[in-house]
Amino acid sequence: MDVNTCERARRARDARFDGRFFIGVVTTGIYCRPVCPVASPKPVNVRYFPSAAAAAEHGYRPCLRCRPEASPGTPAWLGSSATVSRALKMIAGGALDSCGVDELAGRLGIGDRQLRRLFLKHLGATPVAVAQTRRLHFAKKLIDETALPMTQVAFASGFNSIRRFNATFQTLWGRSPRELRRVGPRAKDLTTANEYCFRLAFRPPYDWETLTSFLIPRATPGVEDVTPDYYRRTISLDGNTGFLEARPVRGIPCLELRVQFPDPRSLLHILERTRRMFDLGADPDEISRHLRRDRKLARAVARRPGLRVPGAWDGFELAVRTILGQQVTVKGATTLAGRLAAMFGERSEHGLLFPTAEVLADADTRRIGLTRARTQTLRELARAVCRGAISFEGARSLDSFVEEFMAIPGIGAWTAQYVAMRALGEPDAFPASDLGLRRAIAGSGGSITAKVLEERADAWRPWRAYAAMHLWMASSDDGIPENSKSEARRKTA
């Protein structure tokens, strides 16, 4: 971190730096966000940390005014190696809830000592400290934003002992959980049982309009409901079902997330998956600054400075949806996805649940109008997921995932890159063979080869997925037909 930059951002309370670093105040023993509204301390009394976990490791406790647990979070790719970025995604997905650092490191293909060293170098804290801070921040969020009894808050945030839960809060915040609830923000009143409302922060700008315009034609009927105002879908975790609904909050850089789910112990995973689904951890200023260097991209970036890469609730579901889209239009793929969900998915009180890999492993999907080859591709994908050969947890590098995914018959480079882009949240995934992208760069009705586009796109690293989104949306503005993308898939998948 550059201390001078941090100091200027702190004094200006610059929201662009919210979550990119944290401020420890020596005289109070508190750590804050750069946007904290309290009077600025003297520079001599300030220490800067690359993560909340690092500040906690040095003995600082969270500020009750700016609530570090409500920050947009530290972008996984800023200042960190690809390995740390993947590890952070896995920790956010609960990788350390049931295993140790050695197993996490093994899944990443490195030793546990090397993983700890990388975390200390890039985040100033060990993987265990990062996971513990994540849990504590979530517990504080439950206290502030729900009416859950403290016993359920403790268990939902990973504490096995109420006594330890109370002692930890007393030590860290200087108050008991009940005292924190009394002085914190009032939770939104919800009349339905097992229903919760959270606010998930992001760094502005955020182009919600473009995000929903991309998702609306791709929403699976019965499973998802997307309008310009909200996104809603059914969800299933650990044998329980429910729904989530997200919508922007006017005048505040956050999404309001409404969740109905019977087991509060799943709430942290639901929130983390929602954050990835809506790409809330992105730093739009950093991405735009980099992509604007290309004159062809500069106009598209200026038109949509808050563009995000739409993620997915479930990686397998997105992969199936992508395979259904091979050689057909977006509208045709959506129709097929709706038929698949209706025929092979489960019904819940909230709507259809998308079929699992176990169900599709032996399903005869020709009944929904698929060819024999496409049916076999879906079966092979489902079987690979069931036996663990394909995983969407993000442990593998982009190149490794693409290579493994393309080993499935009927899956080519376009499909693999697109799935990595949206299901894994890989910011550098790039389907270079896409005809829409090649036309967008060529301009004036022309086209370039995939190889030429890939060479051009090398300068866009590590944000090629965002460049692809900008070019796709610019193509739609310029009237390039939607089914131009299916022509590229016909060649690659």
N, C-alpha and C positions, 0 to 999 in steps of 0.2 A: 504494500500500500504506500502511496505517496502521501506523506504527512501534510504537506502544504495543501494538496487538493482536499484532503479530509478536513483540514482546519477551515478552509474557505466554505466547503459544503456545510459544515457544522454551524458556522456563524450565519450563513444565509438560510439555514433550515431547508436546504434544497431537497425537495421530494424525490428528485431523480436518483439520489444516493441512498434512499431509504432501503435498508436491508443489505446494502453492499458493504457496510461496516457498522460497528457499534462503538459507543463512546463510554469509557470507564472514567468516573469522576473520583479521584483519589480521596477528596475530603469527605465524601458522603458514602463511598463504597457501593455506589449504584452504577449500573450501566444503562445507557439510553440509546434511542434511535437518533439519527441526525436531525429529525424533524421534531424533537422533543420541545414542548412549548415553555419549559421552565427557563429561568434566566441562565444565560450562557456562563459556564465557569471559566476561570482564567486558564489560558493555554498551559501554564505550568502544572495545573491540576488535572490535565486530561491525558488519557491513554487511549489508543485506538486498537481495535481488535477486528480481525477479519470475519468473525462469526460470534453469535451469541454464546455458543458453547465455549469459545476461547475466553470470553469475558467471565463466564461463570467459573471456569477452571482457575482463573486468577483471583477468585474470591469475591467478585462483584455480584450484587443481587439485582434483579430486574426492577426497572422504574415502574411505579404505579401510575404515573401520569401518561407517558407515551406508550406503555404496554408493548414491550419488545415482541411478545407472543402474537401481536396483531400486525407485525410488519409483513411486507411482501415476501420476505425470506431472502437468503443469499442465493443469487443465481448460481447454479451448480457449475457452470462453465467459466465463470469469471475468475481468472487467476489460478485455476486448478487444472490438473492433468486430466486426460480422458478417463483414466482409471478412477480418480477421485470423483469425477462427475458421475460415472456409472455407479460407484459405491453409494453416493448420496441418494440417487434414485432408488436403489435397493433398500437403503435404510428407511427412506420415506415410505416404502412399501411394506415395512415391517420385517426386514431381513434379520435384524438382531433381536427380534421378539422371542424367537424360539431357537436361536443358534448363537454361537460365539463368533468372535472376530476371525478366528482361524478358519472356520467354515465359510464365512463371507469372503475372506481372501482367496480361499480355494476356488470358489465359484467365479471369482474374477481372474483366476489364473496366476496369482502371485502369492508370496508368503505373507504371513500375518505381520511380521516385523516390518516388511517393506510397506504394507498398507498403513500401519501406524505412523511410520516415518513420513509418508506422503500426506497424511491428514495433518500432522503437526506442522509440516512445511507450508501447506496451502490454506489450512483453516485454523491453525493454532490450537487444535484440540484433537483428542483421540476419537476413533469411531464410536467407542462406548459413550464418551462424553457428549458427542453430537446426538446420539440416540436418546440419552437421558434428558438433555435439554429440550429436545423435540417433545418428549413425553410430558415434561413439566410445563412447557408452554401450552400444550394441548389441555392439560388439567386446568390451567388458569383460564383458558378460553371457555371451557365447560362451566367453570364457576361464574364467569362474567356473562355468558351468552345463553345459558340454559337454566332451567329450574330443577335440574336433576338433583336428587338427594346426594349428600357428600359421599355416602358409601358407594353409590353408583359412579360418581365422578372418579373416585379412587380406583375402582376396578377397571373402568373404561380407559383410564390413562396408564394402566400397567402396574399399579400398586397391588400387592397381595396382602398388605396389612394396613388397616386404618390407622393404627398407631404410627407406623412409619410415614404414611401419607401426611398426617398432621404435623409430625416432627419435621419433615422435610420442608413443608411450607413455612413453619415457624422459623426455621433456620434461614431459608432463602429469602422470604419476603418480610420476615419480622412480624408476621401476623398469622393467625390461624385461617384455614380455608373459609370458615363461616364469617370471620371478620372481613376478609377480602370481599366476600359476596355482598356484605352490607354496604361497603364503601365503593363498590364497582358499579359499572353501568347496569341498568335494569334490563333483564332478559325480556325479549319480546313475548307477549302473551299468546300462547297457542292453545286452542281448545281440544285438539285431537290428541289422544294418547300416543306416546312414542313418536311425537313429532318435534322437530328441533329447527331452529333458525340460526344460521351463522352468517358472518360477514367475512369474506375472503378478499384480502387486499391485493392490489396489483399496482405496478408502476404505470402511470399515465404517460402517453395516451393509450387508449384501448379501443380498437375498432370493432365494437360489438355488432354493428350493422353488417360489416363484411363477413364476420364470422358466422352469423346466423344465415346470411344469404348463401353461404357455402354449404351449411348444414341442412337447410330446409329441403332442397331437392334430394338429399341423400339420407333423410330420416327414414328408418325402417318402420313401416306402418304397424301399429299395435304395440311397438316397443318404445319408439321415440315420438315426441310431439314437439315440433320446433316452430316458433313464430318469430317475427321481428322483436317481440317483447320478452320471450322466455324460451328456455330449453327444459324439457321435461322427459324423463324416461323411467322405466322399471329397472330395478337392480336386484341382484341376488348375491349373497355372501354367506359362506359357512352354513348353508341350509336354510337361511332366512331370506325373506323377500321384502321389498319395499319400493319406494320411489324417491327420486330427487328432482328438484326444480331449481334452476338458477336464472337470475335476472339481474341486470345492472341497477345500481342505486343512483338516482339522479343527484349530481353534484358531489358525489363522494367516490374516490377511486377504489371501488370494491364491487364484488358481486354478492348479492344476497342469495344464500343457499338454504332452501327448505328441504328437510330430509324427514321421511317417515320410515322408521326401521325399528323392529322390536328389540334388538340387542344393542345397548349403548356401547358395548365393548368393540363394536365394529365402526364406530363413528370416526375414529382417527383415520382408519384406512379409507373410509368413504370420502373424507375431506381431502386427503392426499391425492386420491385418484381423480377427484373433481378438479383440483388445482392443475394436475397434469392435463386433464381433458381440455381445459380452457387456457392452457399455456400461461398461467398467472405468474410464473416465476421469470418470465422473459424481461429483458432490459431493452425496451424499444429504442432508447437513445443510442445505446451502444450498437445495436443491429443496424439502425438507419444510418448512423455515421459511417459505418463500414461499407454498406451497400451503395451509398450515394456516390462513392468514388467512381463507380461505373456510370458513364453518362446515359447509357441506355436504361439503366435501372433508376436513375435519379428522379425522373418525372413520376414513375410509378410509386416510388417511396414517398415522394412529397405528397402524392394524392392520398396515400393511406399510411401515415406515419405510425399508427398504432396497430398495424396488422399483426395477427398472431397465426400460428400454425395450429389448426384444429386437431386436438388429440382424439382419444377414444376411451370410453369407459372400460372396455375389455379388448385386449390385443387379439384374441382368437376371433371375436366377433368382427372386428375391423378387417382381419385377414380374409375371413369368409366373404364379407361384403365386397372386398376388392376383387376376389376371384370371380364372384358373380358378375362383376362389372367388366370382365374381359370380353372384348369384341361386341359389346352392346353399349347403348347410350346410358347416361346417368339415370334417366327415367326408367329404362328397361331394367337396370340393375336394382333399382329401388322396388320395382314390382316383384322381381324374383326374391329379394330379401324378405318382403312381406309374406309371400307364399311360403317361404322356408320357415319363417317364425310361426306362421299359423299352423303349418302341418307338423312340424317337429318340435316346436317350443312348448313350454308349459304355460298354463294360464294361472294368473294370480289375481287377487282382488284389485290390483293396480293396473293390470294389463298383461300383455304377453311378455314372457321371458325368452330371450334369444336362446336357441338350442345350444347345448354344451358340446364339447369335443367328444365326450363319451357317447352321446346320442348320435352324432353325425358320423362316427367312425364306421358304422355299418348301415347307415341310412341310404335308402334308394332315392336320391334326390332327383332322379330323372322324372319323378312324379310331379315336380314343379315346373318341368319344361326344360331341364338342362340336358346337354348332350352327354353321351356316355363318357367322353374324355373329361368333361368338366366335373361330372359326378365322381370320377376316380380321383381327380385332383383334390376335391374336398375330402374324400375319404382318407387319402394319404396324408393330408395336412392334419386332420383330426387324430389319426393314429400316431403321427409323429409327436403331437402335443401330449397325447395320453401316455406315451412311453418316455416323455421327457427329452426327446431329441430336439424339439423346438420349444423355446421358452420366450415369453414376452416380458420378462422381468428386467431386461436391460443389462445382464451381466456380460454379454459378449460385445466385442467391438462391432462397429458398423460393418466393416468388411467381413468379419467372421459370420455375423448374422446373415448378411446377404448371401454369402457362399452357402451356408447351411440351408437357407430358405430356398435357394434356387435348385438345390438337390432334389426337391420334391417335383415329380413329373408334372409339367403343365404350368410351372411358375418360372417367369423370366425376370430379367433385370428391372423392368418397369415396376412390376408387382412388388418385388422385394424391396426396392428403394421407397416406394410409396408406403408400404406397411411400416418400414423402419421410421419413416418421416412422421407418421401419425400415431402408430401404435406404441412405438418405443420412445417417441419424442426426441429423435436424433436430429439436432439442429443442422447437421451437415449432410443429411440424406438428400439425394438429388436424382430424380428419374430422367436422365439426360436424353433418353430415346423418345420422350414425349413430343408428339408432333406439335402440340399447342405451344410448348416452350420454344421449340425450334423456329416456329413461325413468328412468335413474339419477338425474338431476338433479331431475326432476319428482317422483319418489317416489310411493308409494301407488297404483301401477298406472297413473298418468297419463303424460302426455307433453307436451313443449313443441316448438315449431318450431325448425328449424335456426338461423334468424335470432336467435331469443331466446337459444339456447344460445351462439351465437357472441358475442353481446353480453356474456353472463355470463362467458364464457371469456376475455374481453379482460383481466380482472384477473389471470389466471393466467400471462400472458406473463412471461418467455420459456420457460416450462416446460409448455406446453399438452399436449405429447406425454405427459409423465409424468402429468398430470391425467387424460388419456384412459385410460391404463393403470390408474390407481387406480379410475376409475369402472367400467371393464370388469370388473375383478376383484371390485369390490364388488357389481356386478350378478350375477356368478356366485354370490357368497355368498348373495344375496337370492333366488336362484332364477329370475332373468330368463332365458327360453329362449335358448340359444346362437344359434338361427337368426333371432333378432330383428335381428341385424346384417345378414343377407342381405336383409331387407326394405328397409333403407336403401340398400343397393347397387342394388337393383332400380330405385330412383327416380333414382339419380345416375349410374349407369354404363351 
